[in-house]
Amino acid sequence: MAEISKPEGTPTKREAKAPAVSALSFEAALAELEGIVQRLEAGNVPLEESIAIYERGEALKKRCEALLGEAEARVATITRDADGRPTGTAPLDPAG
């Protein structure tokens, strides 16, 4: 029986089930990225699949960096008055 190949650019079953990177939480994106790294390091993934999962890994890395940046922007330090009483909050990095 002849093997039927899929058309170029058609996602594999695994890729078709994968959620959009933009919808992932930091933890989910990081876990998937770690899985991709392990698969690529094992070296037993066919070339075409390696390229596809590497590209997804790049997108996951960018997602993690963006979410970390957002989290850092939300971190605040407590400001105090002359007597040491809390008066509010200020950005962690006022220059940012």
C-alpha positions as CSV (number, residue, x, y, z in Angstrom):
1,M,0.0,0.0,0.0
2,A,1.4,3.4,-1.0
3,E,1.9,5.9,1.7
4,I,-0.2,9.1,1.4
5,S,1.8,12.2,2.2
6,K,0.1,15.3,3.6
7,P,0.2,18.6,1.7
8,E,3.0,21.0,2.6
9,G,2.0,23.4,5.4
10,T,-0.7,21.1,6.7
11,P,-0.4,20.8,10.5
12,T,0.3,17.4,12.0
13,K,-2.3,15.9,14.3
14,R,-0.2,17.0,17.3
15,E,0.1,20.6,16.0
16,A,-3.6,20.8,15.2
17,K,-4.5,20.0,18.8
18,A,-2.0,22.5,20.3
19,P,-3.7,25.6,21.7
20,A,-2.7,29.0,20.4
21,V,0.4,30.3,22.0
22,S,-1.3,33.6,22.8
23,A,-3.9,31.8,24.9
24,L,-1.4,30.0,27.2
25,S,-0.6,31.0,30.7
26,F,3.1,31.4,31.7
27,E,3.2,28.0,33.4
28,A,1.6,26.2,30.4
29,A,3.8,27.9,27.9
30,L,6.9,27.2,30.0
31,A,6.0,23.5,30.4
32,E,5.4,23.1,26.7
33,L,8.7,24.8,25.9
34,E,10.5,22.5,28.3
35,G,8.9,19.5,26.6
36,I,10.1,20.8,23.2
37,V,13.6,21.3,24.4
38,Q,13.7,17.7,25.8
39,R,12.4,16.3,22.5
40,L,14.9,18.3,20.4
41,E,17.8,17.4,22.8
42,A,16.9,13.7,22.5
43,G,17.6,13.9,18.8
44,N,15.0,11.4,17.6
45,V,12.6,13.8,16.0
46,P,12.4,13.8,12.2
47,L,13.8,17.0,10.5
48,E,10.5,18.5,9.4
49,E,8.9,18.0,12.8
50,S,12.1,19.4,14.5
51,I,11.7,22.6,12.5
52,A,8.0,22.9,13.3
53,I,8.4,22.3,17.0
54,Y,11.5,24.6,17.1
55,E,9.3,27.4,15.6
56,R,6.6,26.8,18.2
57,G,9.3,26.9,20.8
58,E,10.4,30.3,19.6
59,A,6.8,31.5,19.9
60,L,6.5,30.0,23.4
61,K,9.7,31.7,24.5
62,K,8.4,35.1,23.3
63,R,5.1,34.5,25.1
64,C,7.0,33.7,28.4
65,E,9.1,36.8,28.0
66,A,6.1,39.0,27.4
67,L,4.2,37.6,30.4
68,L,7.3,38.0,32.6
69,G,7.6,41.6,31.4
70,E,3.9,42.2,32.3
71,A,4.4,40.7,35.7
72,E,7.5,42.8,36.4
73,A,5.6,46.0,35.4
74,R,2.9,45.1,38.0
75,V,5.3,44.6,40.9
76,A,5.3,47.6,43.1
77,T,7.2,48.8,46.1
78,I,5.6,50.2,49.2
79,T,6.3,53.9,49.7
80,R,6.5,55.3,53.3
81,D,6.2,58.7,54.9
82,A,8.9,60.3,57.1
83,D,7.6,58.3,60.1
84,G,7.8,55.0,58.2
85,R,4.1,54.5,57.7
86,P,3.0,53.0,54.3
87,T,1.6,55.7,52.1
88,G,0.9,53.8,48.9
89,T,2.9,52.1,46.1
90,A,5.2,53.1,43.4
91,P,6.5,51.2,40.4
92,L,9.4,48.9,41.1
93,D,11.5,50.6,38.4
94,P,10.3,54.3,38.1
95,A,12.6,54.7,35.0
96,G,10.8,51.8,33.2
